[in-house]
């Protein structure tokens, strides 16, 4: 299994940040690599299934995810089983004064065996890392705008 993580202090309340992540259909507005949410089975809760069209690192794809944990306003866990990988996305929200500490991690486990599985995970973790970092940065930008240059 491979794991990648990103975190940031977002200048908004935990409820506001939770609501941003909970609006699955609105994800393309703030996550730069999500081009379109092509299906969502309903409001975010345990059992909600959604499909998104992405372009990450120049690679286009459609992924299907299911929410398996939804503990408002503390943690969400989403899982996917595409491209020979079992992927878990874990997002936690911690109130910090006037902001929210967002921590997002992705865990990837290849369904291939032995060295081939190890190589599969080693390659797949690269765009997964880009994705986790881009999502956390996107959440920060959604509330704070682009940083000054």
SULFENGI-V29241 format. One record per run of one state. SS is the DSSP state (~ for helix, > for strand, _ for the rest). FROM is the first residue (numbers start at 1). TO is the last residue. If there is no record, write none. Layout:
ss;from;to
SS;FROM;TO
SS;FROM;TO
This chain:
ss;from;to
_;1;1
>;2;10
_;11;13
~;14;22
_;23;23
~;24;29
_;30;33
>;34;40
_;41;48
>;49;56
_;57;58
>;59;71
_;72;74
>;75;80
_;81;84
>;85;96
_;97;98
>;99;110
_;111;113
~;114;144
_;145;149
